[in-house]
Amino acid sequence: MNDHAGDSPLDEKPSDFLAGIGAAGGRHDGQAIVPEGDHYRCWCSCGEWLAEAPTQEQGLHLARVHTGSAPA
Protein backbone atom coordinates (compact mmCIF):
# COMPACT_ATOMS: atom_id res chain seq x y z
CA MET A 1 0.00 0.00 0.00
CA ASN A 2 1.21 3.53 -0.72
CA ASP A 3 2.43 5.32 2.41
CA HIS A 4 1.19 8.59 0.97
CA ALA A 5 -2.37 7.48 0.21
CA GLY A 6 -5.02 10.03 1.03
CA ASP A 7 -2.74 13.07 1.03
CA SER A 8 -2.32 13.51 -2.69
CA PRO A 9 -2.83 16.96 -4.18
CA LEU A 10 -3.70 15.09 -7.37
CA ASP A 11 -7.16 14.68 -5.83
CA GLU A 12 -7.59 18.47 -6.06
CA LYS A 13 -8.66 20.46 -9.10
CA PRO A 14 -5.58 21.92 -10.82
CA SER A 15 -6.77 25.47 -10.16
CA ASP A 16 -7.23 24.72 -6.42
CA PHE A 17 -3.77 23.14 -6.25
CA LEU A 18 -2.12 26.15 -7.93
CA ALA A 19 -4.06 28.59 -5.76
CA GLY A 20 -2.87 26.72 -2.68
CA ILE A 21 0.74 26.99 -3.83
CA GLY A 22 0.39 30.73 -4.35
CA ALA A 23 -1.32 31.29 -1.01
CA ALA A 24 1.15 29.23 1.02
CA GLY A 25 4.14 31.40 0.10
CA GLY A 26 6.69 28.74 1.03
CA ARG A 27 9.80 27.89 -0.88
CA HIS A 28 8.95 24.31 -1.95
CA ASP A 29 5.15 24.43 -2.11
CA GLY A 30 4.64 22.41 -5.28
CA GLN A 31 6.50 19.84 -7.32
CA ALA A 32 5.46 18.43 -10.67
CA ILE A 33 6.29 15.02 -12.09
CA VAL A 34 5.09 15.01 -15.70
CA PRO A 35 5.48 12.31 -18.37
CA GLU A 36 7.62 13.40 -21.31
CA GLY A 37 8.30 10.70 -23.87
CA ASP A 38 10.18 7.83 -22.23
CA HIS A 39 10.93 9.70 -18.99
CA TYR A 40 9.38 12.12 -16.48
CA ARG A 41 10.24 15.79 -16.22
CA CYS A 42 10.34 16.96 -12.60
CA TRP A 43 10.41 20.49 -11.20
CA CYS A 44 9.62 22.54 -8.12
CA SER A 45 7.84 25.84 -7.59
CA CYS A 46 11.05 27.18 -5.99
CA GLY A 47 12.46 27.53 -9.52
CA GLU A 48 15.81 26.04 -8.49
CA TRP A 49 15.21 22.36 -9.20
CA LEU A 50 14.69 20.55 -12.50
CA ALA A 51 15.32 16.84 -13.03
CA GLU A 52 14.49 13.90 -15.25
CA ALA A 53 13.48 10.49 -13.92
CA PRO A 54 12.95 7.16 -15.66
CA THR A 55 9.73 6.42 -13.69
CA GLN A 56 7.05 8.37 -11.86
CA GLU A 57 8.04 6.72 -8.57
CA GLN A 58 11.68 7.78 -9.05
CA GLY A 59 10.51 11.31 -9.85
CA LEU A 60 8.45 11.42 -6.66
CA HIS A 61 11.44 10.18 -4.69
CA LEU A 62 13.66 12.86 -6.20
CA ALA A 63 11.06 15.51 -5.31
CA ARG A 64 10.94 14.28 -1.72
CA VAL A 65 14.74 14.37 -1.51
CA HIS A 66 14.69 17.89 -2.95
CA THR A 67 12.25 19.11 -0.30
CA GLY A 68 14.04 17.29 2.52
CA SER A 69 11.17 14.94 3.31
CA ALA A 70 13.15 11.82 2.32
CA PRO A 71 16.80 10.82 2.55
CA ALA A 72 18.85 10.60 -0.61
BELBEL-V321182 format. One record per residue. N is the residue number from 1. RES is the residue in one letter. OMEGA is omega in degrees with one decimal (* if undefined). BURIAL is 1 if it has 16 or more other C-alpha atoms within 10 Angstrom, else 0. Layout:
<<N/RES/OMEGA/BURIAL> <N/RES/OMEGA/BURIAL>>
This chain:
<<1/M/-179.6/0> <2/N/179.0/0> <3/D/-175.1/0> <4/H/-179.1/0> <5/A/176.5/0> <6/G/-179.6/0> <7/D/-175.4/0> <8/S/173.4/0> <9/P/177.2/0> <10/L/176.9/0> <11/D/-179.7/0> <12/E/170.3/0> <13/K/179.2/0> <14/P/-178.9/0> <15/S/177.3/0> <16/D/178.6/0> <17/F/-179.5/1> <18/L/177.1/0> <19/A/177.9/0> <20/G/177.1/0> <21/I/-178.7/1> <22/G/-177.5/0> <23/A/-175.6/0> <24/A/175.5/0> <25/G/179.8/0> <26/G/-176.1/0> <27/R/-176.3/0> <28/H/-173.7/1> <29/D/-178.3/1> <30/G/174.4/1> <31/Q/179.0/1> <32/A/175.2/0> <33/I/-169.6/1> <34/V/178.1/1> <35/P/178.8/1> <36/E/-177.4/0> <37/G/-178.0/0> <38/D/179.1/0> <39/H/177.9/0> <40/Y/175.3/1> <41/R/-175.5/1> <42/C/175.7/1> <43/W/-176.0/1> <44/C/178.8/1> <45/S/177.8/1> <46/C/179.8/0> <47/G/-176.5/0> <48/E/-176.9/0> <49/W/175.9/0> <50/L/-178.3/1> <51/A/171.3/0> <52/E/178.9/1> <53/A/-179.8/1> <54/P/-179.2/0> <55/T/176.6/1> <56/Q/179.9/1> <57/E/178.1/0> <58/Q/176.4/0> <59/G/177.4/1> <60/L/177.4/1> <61/H/178.6/1> <62/L/178.0/1> <63/A/178.8/1> <64/R/175.9/0> <65/V/-179.7/0> <66/H/-177.8/1> <67/T/179.2/1> <68/G/-179.5/0> <69/S/176.4/0> <70/A/176.4/0> <71/P/178.5/0> <72/A/*/0>>
